[in-house]
Amino acid sequence: MKLKHKGLTIGLILILIVSVLSGCTSKTKVEVQQQEEVPSTEKVVYNTALHANGENGAVSSGRVEATEVGLEVLKAGGNAIDAAVATSFAIQFFEIESTGIAGGGFMLIHDAKSGEDVVIDMRETAPAATTPDMFLNTDVLDTNGDGEVDYYEANYHPLAIGVPGNVAGLELALNTYGTMSMQEIMDIVCAKAEQGIYVTNKVESAIAECYGYIQNYEASKELLLNDLGLPYVEGDIIYNPDLIETYQKIAKHGSEIFYKGELAQKMVDEIQKQGGILTMEDLVNYEATIIEPSTGTYRGYKIVSSPPPSSGGTHIIQGLNILENFDLKAMGHRSVDEFFLLQEIGKYLYTDRAKYMADTLFVDVPLKGLTSKAYAKSIADKIDLNKADNEVTAGMPADYEAVDTTHLSVIDKDGNMVSYTNTVNNYLGNAMVIPGTGIIMNNELTDFDFSNLDSINAPKPGMRPLSSMSPTFVFTPEGEPLMSLGTPGGYTIFFTVLQNIINVIDHGMDVNTAINIERCSYHPAGAYYGEEFYLYIEPKDDETSIDEKILEELRARGQIVASKHDYYGSTNAVYRDTKGFHAVADRRRDSHAGAY
């Protein structure tokens, strides 16, 4: 069954037009009047900072409010894990379009005292009733009657809802590595949440894009649409008192209420009512786990990142291993040779990802081979900088076995670090709000290769879908923390993190420049991506395209390229140097850097 990736429908385009006519403008600093229950003298100011310095710690996240919550926890004596958990619950409240407690993710933790690095795996799992072919069922999913299942029909059906992992994972992180209680954390988060969610341009766009799916659920309409039944516009405030109450219940009763109690029952009742397959047994059986990260080196620097069921860390290390065979500094940043090399490497990374990567509890993944220096050298030897190879096939890593997501980063005064990427998958996840809870459900099961029954990443009961989330640490050759970083961006995530790293190590950029300078985005072939490998090259903000001579030279060497403003991730990073603690936020979204 062929899947089609369709753009916005005419109806959604009309909603976007209405939103614009209602007053959508781009602002860097906005003051808006609160709703009536807040005294008229109070204002909400949404003003982001891309770089912050301090003497005690730093936080960078996708929203101002979440970063402020993390800093408040650090100031109250909490460590980086306490601050990260608080920032996580805050981001899952305020960045309503990209994440939520009914999603999942990966949290990378560095314990400064022991030197230990661990990953909290809180990725969603497939319900027990999952079948490999359930997304090919046109009788259930073909809502437009064309005899096929398209991308949106699969994503925004309740069948796409996986068992949420964030609540269990954050509780595990706090209980194992934190110093504060969940109640102390939630008191700070809920106090901030009372001010409501300031609607940025990004939030407005997400709600407008999902308007048709929001219409399917009464609780979704109540939360996400205004009194006229239209999407909120930039400058509005969205209040979610039900989610605040949910947070307070989690603070009092722990994750048990989410997986076995009242909240679990409400999720199951609504999801099954709407045609989903999630059960109480699925929730009861969910478990977040502590696992070992993927590790490697690049020019003497130690790289620590996420392991499967995320493909991100493995392929960052694989890509860096290949790059180690080339002199990037001599090539120059954004040179034709560097663009060409990145595109060639992308072909190998994404081809290997499609063939080998999946949940290691279900599939034997050749991780040692994929991260082997020797395997990387065998790939580097095939790359001809003068001629593109557009027929790349997966290698044999087993031969070397012998030897719209969000991100936040935190560092504390003792050098503990956290890098946490989490998501509900698409904008507004499944667009389903659970009545009386304020919880928005994920649609993570479409991260399986749901159109290919022969794929190793085809849906299976209890399996975690493959991810590209790449929370990452970089350490100096002397073993000192260099930076904690990560980004949203779907399948482009690890390609963005890889560029951030080489910008610092090879091109000598400071972290702020490395993150905010223009970059490229690799688009693989297959599925709904198209039939060809593709490289989008980001032009400067004040230009519509990069130098046409660069595009012409790449095409002359056989590459398929384009230059346009597109989605290139949004990195959040923190680091420490001799001048103190630093946070860096990406200019591409609503991110905010804070330090004290």
Secondary structure as GFF3:
##gff-version 3
##sequence-region A 1 596
A	DSSP	beta_strand	3	4	.	.	.	ID=ss1
A	DSSP	alpha_helix	10	21	.	.	.	ID=ss2
A	DSSP	beta_strand	29	33	.	.	.	ID=ss3
A	DSSP	beta_strand	43	47	.	.	.	ID=ss4
A	DSSP	beta_strand	51	54	.	.	.	ID=ss5
A	DSSP	beta_strand	58	61	.	.	.	ID=ss6
A	DSSP	alpha_helix	64	75	.	.	.	ID=ss7
A	DSSP	alpha_helix	80	94	.	.	.	ID=ss8
A	DSSP	beta_strand	104	110	.	.	.	ID=ss9
A	DSSP	beta_strand	117	121	.	.	.	ID=ss10
A	DSSP	three_ten_helix	134	136	.	.	.	ID=ss11
A	DSSP	alpha_helix	138	141	.	.	.	ID=ss12
A	DSSP	beta_strand	149	150	.	.	.	ID=ss13
A	DSSP	alpha_helix	151	155	.	.	.	ID=ss14
A	DSSP	three_ten_helix	158	160	.	.	.	ID=ss15
A	DSSP	alpha_helix	166	177	.	.	.	ID=ss16
A	DSSP	alpha_helix	182	193	.	.	.	ID=ss17
A	DSSP	beta_strand	197	198	.	.	.	ID=ss18
A	DSSP	alpha_helix	201	209	.	.	.	ID=ss19
A	DSSP	alpha_helix	211	214	.	.	.	ID=ss20
A	DSSP	alpha_helix	218	224	.	.	.	ID=ss21
A	DSSP	beta_strand	237	238	.	.	.	ID=ss22
A	DSSP	alpha_helix	241	253	.	.	.	ID=ss23
A	DSSP	alpha_helix	256	259	.	.	.	ID=ss24
A	DSSP	alpha_helix	262	273	.	.	.	ID=ss25
A	DSSP	alpha_helix	280	284	.	.	.	ID=ss26
A	DSSP	beta_strand	289	291	.	.	.	ID=ss27
A	DSSP	beta_strand	294	298	.	.	.	ID=ss28
A	DSSP	beta_strand	301	305	.	.	.	ID=ss29
A	DSSP	alpha_helix	312	323	.	.	.	ID=ss30
A	DSSP	alpha_helix	328	331	.	.	.	ID=ss31
A	DSSP	alpha_helix	336	356	.	.	.	ID=ss32
A	DSSP	alpha_helix	367	370	.	.	.	ID=ss33
A	DSSP	alpha_helix	373	380	.	.	.	ID=ss34
A	DSSP	three_ten_helix	397	400	.	.	.	ID=ss35
A	DSSP	beta_strand	406	411	.	.	.	ID=ss36
A	DSSP	beta_strand	417	423	.	.	.	ID=ss37
A	DSSP	beta_strand	433	434	.	.	.	ID=ss38
A	DSSP	beta_strand	439	440	.	.	.	ID=ss39
A	DSSP	three_ten_helix	444	447	.	.	.	ID=ss40
A	DSSP	beta_strand	472	475	.	.	.	ID=ss41
A	DSSP	beta_strand	481	486	.	.	.	ID=ss42
A	DSSP	three_ten_helix	490	492	.	.	.	ID=ss43
A	DSSP	alpha_helix	493	505	.	.	.	ID=ss44
A	DSSP	alpha_helix	511	516	.	.	.	ID=ss45
A	DSSP	beta_strand	520	523	.	.	.	ID=ss46
A	DSSP	beta_strand	534	537	.	.	.	ID=ss47
A	DSSP	alpha_helix	548	556	.	.	.	ID=ss48
A	DSSP	beta_strand	561	563	.	.	.	ID=ss49
A	DSSP	beta_strand	572	577	.	.	.	ID=ss50
A	DSSP	beta_strand	580	584	.	.	.	ID=ss51
A	DSSP	beta_strand	592	595	.	.	.	ID=ss52
###
